[in-house]
């Protein structure tokens, strides 16, 4: 694999402090989201900072398996600290209060009160993060260790979509998020693939997929059939 | 015995319930936890509740650790990983009530609350509902009750 190919495959991890007490925390969170969603969606991933302590080993390895940029609201730099403690070195450490100086004075903690000052602050910080991402990619930044393919995933649990399954509804394939997990849980509880198990299958699937009341009967039948196949019947 | 205004203010501050959301960055559940917290501490019960940066607690900041050890806490988590609850408990704090947004959303099937970036009208209504529950739980905790189960 060439260096170019390798750097293309490397995703930059962005970890935001999201501090709840101050507007800068909200700016850090929203700027990170903007980079992930809009500015550099193909090059970035994230992880909830509290997961470093509360999560499993795969989550703690996040910063070892990604070159990482931390984005902190204030000079306490909790995201940088947490990342370095559990993940090793940080490639870039940005602090909102340094970037914006007094520019955060009119910003709000809650998005409910969001105004032009908040938008300007988020845009400025997001651009700085994106510039950091570009610089790291340009430098050919490499993770400290390769991800373990057998691990539970070093990517953000929130950002990782649940596996999708499909059922055949009235002759058409319909995808339902998390269906394999639903089936696995039902199977572990010994739920039968028949009319007695159908109501629970339907109720559980409805947590992940909107089902109109008039469609429930058809969905129930389709779920039972898919569940029967899942069980190997 | 007369109590000075300063002492009364200190007592009221010490009696506040800390509402700590996970603010999970990946999905709408995290944003709901965050905005529900602001509804509580800024609007519904500003004198009775306060919030704390979870990241500061994760860092092990001495003041933050002291805060959770000396106040009753309510954790609002987006998902079952319960990062807010776990980190409060790891810091030696007691979680008087733990709320999971993902579970609460089962009461709102069919509604689209938004994304991790922005809430819809439905999302704001859900955040407010969760906040009302949290404010009620905070009142119970302040009165020495266990809160609703």
Interface residues (C-beta under 8 A of the other chain):
Chain A: X16 X17 X18 X19 X20 X21 X22 X25 X29 X30 X32 X33 X34 X37 X46 X48 X49 X50 X51 X52 X53 X54 X55 X76 X78 X79 X81 X82 X109 X110 X111 X112 X156 X157 X158 X159 X160 X206 X207 X210
Chain B: X20 X21 X22 X23 X24 X25 X26 X27 X29 X30 X31 X34 X35 X37 X38 X39 X42 X51 X52 X53 X54 X55 X56 X58 X59 X61 X78 X79 X81 X82 X83 X84 X86 X87 X90 X106 X109 X110 X116 X117 X118 X119 X124
